[in-house]
Amino acid sequence: MSNNIIVQFSEDEFKRLLKSCIAESLENSGLIKSEPSDKLFNVNEASKKLYFRKSDLEKWLSEGRKQTKEEIENTKFKKEKGGKHG
């Protein structure tokens, strides 16, 4: 005589259970290999097409602009000599 178990699931619970069973079966069969969440990607695997608005790029460039070495040296020179910044 076989042992029968009767369990009641909601539709969502049954779908999750079924998906989980299918995923586990596929993984065990070797057809699908699961990847660890911290898998490292090379450049080709990680690259995606990205699109930017020209105005957004110009804004980003102007907001994030850093002084050149020459500009820093000129500012430092003006402060040391009592220029307009000193």
Buried (B, 14 or more C-beta within 10 A) or exposed (E): EEEEEEEEEEEEEEEEEEEEEEEEEEEEEEEEEEEEEEEEEEEEEEEEEEEEEEEEEEEEEEEEEEEEEEEEEBBEEEEEEEEEEE
